[in-house]
């Protein structure tokens, strides 16, 4: 997923949660902003776009690029 997003020439900020405590501050923030604690999660301009399954569905439908581009504008 990250490779696809970078392929669209978008700036990416990646947060690594490996080693973070389960239900720690990062996951609490994710829960507050997206309603989910699972990762990965994609946000564009602070708007939650979706998780891994959501991105895979968009990609398989050929709609990933347009969804990401629409979120930017």
TIRO-2110 file (N, C-alpha, C; in Angstrom, 1 decimal):
// TIRO-2110
0.8, -1.2, 0.0, N, 1, A
0.0, 0.0, 0.0, CA, 1, A
0.9, 1.2, 0.0, C, 1, A
1.9, 1.3, 0.8, N, 2, A
2.7, 2.5, 0.9, CA, 2, A
3.4, 2.7, -0.4, C, 2, A
3.8, 1.6, -1.1, N, 3, A
4.5, 1.8, -2.4, CA, 3, A
3.5, 2.4, -3.4, C, 3, A
2.3, 2.0, -3.3, N, 4, A
1.3, 2.6, -4.3, CA, 4, A
1.1, 4.1, -4.0, C, 4, A
1.0, 4.5, -2.8, N, 5, A
0.8, 5.9, -2.4, CA, 5, A
2.1, 6.7, -2.8, C, 5, A
3.2, 6.2, -2.5, N, 6, A
4.5, 6.9, -2.9, CA, 6, A
4.6, 7.0, -4.4, C, 6, A
4.0, 6.0, -5.1, N, 7, A
4.0, 6.0, -6.6, CA, 7, A
3.2, 7.2, -7.2, C, 7, A
2.3, 7.7, -6.3, N, 8, A
1.5, 8.9, -6.8, CA, 8, A
2.2, 10.2, -6.5, C, 8, A
3.5, 10.1, -6.0, N, 9, A
4.3, 11.2, -5.7, CA, 9, A
3.7, 12.1, -4.6, C, 9, A
3.2, 11.5, -3.6, N, 10, A
2.7, 12.2, -2.4, CA, 10, A
3.7, 12.2, -1.3, C, 10, A
3.7, 13.2, -0.5, N, 11, A
4.5, 13.2, 0.7, CA, 11, A
3.9, 12.3, 1.7, C, 11, A
4.7, 11.5, 2.3, N, 12, A
4.3, 10.4, 3.2, CA, 12, A
5.0, 10.6, 4.5, C, 12, A
4.2, 10.6, 5.6, N, 13, A
4.8, 10.5, 7.0, CA, 13, A
4.4, 9.1, 7.5, C, 13, A
5.3, 8.4, 7.9, N, 14, A
5.1, 7.0, 8.3, CA, 14, A
5.4, 6.9, 9.8, C, 14, A
4.5, 6.4, 10.6, N, 15, A
4.7, 6.2, 12.0, CA, 15, A
4.9, 4.7, 12.3, C, 15, A
6.0, 4.3, 12.9, N, 16, A
6.2, 2.9, 13.2, CA, 16, A
5.7, 2.6, 14.6, C, 16, A
4.8, 1.7, 14.7, N, 17, A
4.2, 1.4, 16.0, CA, 17, A
4.8, 0.1, 16.6, C, 17, A
5.8, -0.5, 15.9, N, 18, A
6.5, -1.7, 16.4, CA, 18, A
7.2, -1.3, 17.7, C, 18, A
7.0, -2.0, 18.7, N, 19, A
7.6, -1.7, 20.0, CA, 19, A
6.7, -0.8, 20.9, C, 19, A
5.7, -0.3, 20.3, N, 20, A
4.8, 0.6, 21.1, CA, 20, A
3.9, -0.4, 22.0, C, 20, A
3.5, 0.1, 23.2, N, 21, A
2.7, -0.8, 24.0, CA, 21, A
1.3, -0.9, 23.4, C, 21, A
0.7, -2.2, 23.5, N, 22, A
-0.6, -2.4, 23.0, CA, 22, A
-1.6, -1.4, 23.7, C, 22, A
-2.4, -0.8, 23.0, N, 23, A
-3.3, 0.2, 23.5, CA, 23, A
-2.6, 1.4, 24.2, C, 23, A
-1.4, 1.6, 23.6, N, 24, A
-0.6, 2.8, 24.1, CA, 24, A
-1.1, 4.1, 23.5, C, 24, A
-0.3, 5.1, 23.7, N, 25, A
-0.7, 6.5, 23.2, CA, 25, A
-1.0, 6.6, 21.7, C, 25, A
-0.2, 5.9, 20.9, N, 26, A
-0.4, 5.9, 19.5, CA, 26, A
-1.7, 5.3, 19.1, C, 26, A
-2.0, 4.1, 19.6, N, 27, A
-3.3, 3.4, 19.3, CA, 27, A
-4.4, 4.2, 19.9, C, 27, A
-4.3, 4.8, 21.0, N, 28, A
-5.3, 5.6, 21.6, CA, 28, A
-5.7, 6.8, 20.7, C, 28, A
-4.6, 7.5, 20.1, N, 29, A
-4.8, 8.6, 19.2, CA, 29, A
-5.5, 8.1, 17.9, C, 29, A
-5.1, 6.9, 17.4, N, 30, A
-5.8, 6.3, 16.2, CA, 30, A
-7.2, 6.1, 16.5, C, 30, A
-7.5, 5.5, 17.7, N, 31, A
-8.9, 5.2, 18.0, CA, 31, A
-9.7, 6.5, 18.1, C, 31, A
-9.1, 7.5, 18.6, N, 32, A
-9.9, 8.8, 18.7, CA, 32, A
-10.1, 9.4, 17.4, C, 32, A
-9.2, 9.3, 16.4, N, 33, A
-9.3, 10.0, 15.2, CA, 33, A
-10.0, 9.2, 14.1, C, 33, A
-9.9, 7.9, 14.1, N, 34, A
-10.4, 7.0, 13.1, CA, 34, A
-11.5, 6.0, 13.6, C, 34, A
-11.5, 5.8, 14.9, N, 35, A
-12.4, 4.8, 15.4, CA, 35, A
-11.8, 3.4, 15.4, C, 35, A
-10.6, 3.3, 14.9, N, 36, A
-9.9, 2.0, 14.8, CA, 36, A
-8.6, 2.0, 15.5, C, 36, A
-8.1, 0.9, 15.9, N, 37, A
-6.8, 0.8, 16.5, CA, 37, A
-5.8, 0.0, 15.6, C, 37, A
-6.4, -0.7, 14.6, N, 38, A
-5.5, -1.5, 13.8, CA, 38, A
-4.7, -0.6, 12.8, C, 38, A
-3.6, -1.2, 12.4, N, 39, A
-2.7, -0.5, 11.5, CA, 39, A
-2.4, -1.4, 10.3, C, 39, A
-2.1, -0.9, 9.1, N, 40, A
-1.9, 0.5, 8.8, CA, 40, A
-3.2, 1.3, 8.7, C, 40, A
-3.0, 2.6, 8.8, N, 41, A
-4.1, 3.5, 8.6, CA, 41, A
-3.6, 4.6, 7.7, C, 41, A
-4.5, 5.1, 6.8, N, 42, A
-4.1, 6.2, 5.8, CA, 42, A
-4.9, 7.4, 6.1, C, 42, A
-4.2, 8.5, 6.4, N, 43, A
-4.8, 9.8, 6.6, CA, 43, A
-4.3, 10.7, 5.5, C, 43, A
-5.1, 11.6, 4.9, N, 44, A
-4.7, 12.6, 4.0, CA, 44, A
-5.3, 13.9, 4.5, C, 44, A
-4.4, 14.9, 4.7, N, 45, A
-4.8, 16.2, 5.3, CA, 45, A
-5.7, 16.0, 6.5, C, 45, A
-5.2, 15.1, 7.4, N, 46, A
-5.9, 14.8, 8.7, CA, 46, A
-7.2, 14.1, 8.5, C, 46, A
-7.6, 13.7, 7.3, N, 47, A
-8.8, 13.0, 7.1, CA, 47, A
-8.5, 11.5, 7.0, C, 47, A
-9.2, 10.7, 7.7, N, 48, A
-9.0, 9.2, 7.7, CA, 48, A
-9.6, 8.7, 6.4, C, 48, A
-8.7, 8.0, 5.6, N, 49, A
-9.1, 7.4, 4.3, CA, 49, A
-9.5, 6.0, 4.5, C, 49, A
-8.7, 5.2, 5.3, N, 50, A
-9.0, 3.8, 5.5, CA, 50, A
-7.8, 3.1, 5.9, C, 50, A
-8.1, 1.8, 6.1, N, 51, A
-7.0, 0.9, 6.5, CA, 51, A
-6.5, 0.0, 5.4, C, 51, A
-5.8, -1.0, 5.7, N, 52, A
-5.2, -1.9, 4.6, CA, 52, A
-6.3, -2.5, 3.7, C, 52, A
-7.3, -3.1, 4.3, N, 53, A
-8.4, -3.7, 3.5, CA, 53, A
-9.1, -2.7, 2.6, C, 53, A
-9.3, -1.5, 3.2, N, 54, A
-10.0, -0.4, 2.4, CA, 54, A
-9.1, 0.0, 1.2, C, 54, A
-7.8, 0.1, 1.4, N, 55, A
-6.9, 0.5, 0.3, CA, 55, A
-6.8, -0.6, -0.7, C, 55, A
-6.8, -1.9, -0.3, N, 56, A
-6.8, -3.0, -1.2, CA, 56, A
-8.1, -3.1, -2.1, C, 56, A
-9.2, -2.8, -1.4, N, 57, A
-10.5, -2.8, -2.2, CA, 57, A
-10.5, -1.7, -3.3, C, 57, A
-10.0, -0.5, -2.9, N, 58, A
-9.9, 0.6, -3.8, CA, 58, A
-9.0, 0.3, -5.0, C, 58, A
-7.8, -0.3, -4.6, N, 59, A
-6.8, -0.7, -5.6, CA, 59, A
-7.4, -1.7, -6.6, C, 59, A
-8.0, -2.7, -6.1, N, 60, A
-8.6, -3.8, -6.9, CA, 60, A
-9.7, -3.3, -7.8, C, 60, A
-10.4, -2.2, -7.4, N, 61, A
-11.4, -1.6, -8.2, CA, 61, A
-10.9, -0.6, -9.1, C, 61, A
-9.6, -0.3, -9.1, N, 62, A
-9.0, 0.7, -9.9, CA, 62, A
-9.3, 2.1, -9.5, C, 62, A
-9.7, 2.3, -8.2, N, 63, A
-10.2, 3.6, -7.7, CA, 63, A
-9.2, 4.2, -6.7, C, 63, A
-8.1, 3.6, -6.4, N, 64, A
-7.2, 4.1, -5.4, CA, 64, A
-6.7, 5.5, -5.7, C, 64, A
-6.1, 5.6, -6.9, N, 65, A
-5.5, 6.9, -7.2, CA, 65, A
-6.5, 8.0, -7.2, C, 65, A
-7.7, 7.8, -7.7, N, 66, A
-8.7, 8.8, -7.7, CA, 66, A
-9.2, 9.2, -6.3, C, 66, A
-9.3, 8.1, -5.5, N, 67, A
-9.8, 8.4, -4.1, CA, 67, A
-8.7, 9.2, -3.3, C, 67, A
-7.5, 8.9, -3.5, N, 68, A
-6.4, 9.6, -2.8, CA, 68, A
-6.3, 11.0, -3.4, C, 68, A
-6.4, 11.2, -4.7, N, 69, A
-6.4, 12.5, -5.3, CA, 69, A
-7.5, 13.4, -4.8, C, 69, A
-8.7, 12.8, -4.7, N, 70, A
-9.9, 13.5, -4.3, CA, 70, A
-9.7, 14.0, -2.8, C, 70, A
-9.1, 13.1, -2.0, N, 71, A
-8.9, 13.5, -0.6, CA, 71, A
-7.9, 14.7, -0.4, C, 71, A
-7.0, 14.8, -1.4, N, 72, A
-6.1, 15.9, -1.3, CA, 72, A
-6.7, 17.3, -1.6, C, 72, A
-7.7, 17.2, -2.5, N, 73, A
-8.3, 18.5, -3.0, CA, 73, A
-9.4, 18.9, -2.1, C, 73, A
END
